[in-house]
């Protein structure tokens, strides 16, 4: 019963957030004659091109927020060139522990996949971004956006909750303790992120995809090679 009650509260909160954001965004659109767009991206990152020493998790939830100004494309008011500012936060989960995130050469543990004491391990970079998109309307309801964005990393942290590595490299499910580690910095992350983006939607909801051309980690230094493909939904009145 408690779990059901909690699910109802979460669902109600999500619905309230979407309704509030939509109302606020529509107010902005009306006040600015649809020249300003406020949107939120909810997505999962597919970790593509990963290295053999990195055992990636399948689902990697992330969130983004963007505000753009829409310039009419030629004489048409339906099609625009949009540029603005935004922020995105990504979570790259794996079954590996980074033993010292401050080191020049990263040391990764063997995969903890299948170990019952392993809970989570992730790298969480946050970027300030400048998006640029060409946006097209078809019969006023269908929206298509093709673009590019560049981001600069403003924060990064790593978390690990799992078997205590000081108790042995190989642990069974029946022994050993669990440690909680959090570092507010991680070395060898690329400072800049370059991504191609695509949105296809109906009214204020769109399917969203972004492929990061630049790797998350700098090449070398035993760092995993990750080129994320973000897939999710955008909620915006553009």
ABEGO torsion letter per residue (X at the ends): XAAAAAAAAAAAAAAAAAAAAAAAAAAAAAAAGGABBBBBBBBBBBBBGBBAABBBBABBBBBBBBBBBBBBBEABAABBBBBBBBBBBBBBBBABBBABAABABBBBBBBABGBAABABBBBBBBBBBBBBBBBBBBGGABBBBBBBBBBBBABBBBBBBEBBAAAEABBBAABEBBBBBBBABBBGBBABBBBBBBBBBBEABBBBBBBBABBABBBEGGBBBBBBBBBBBBBBAX
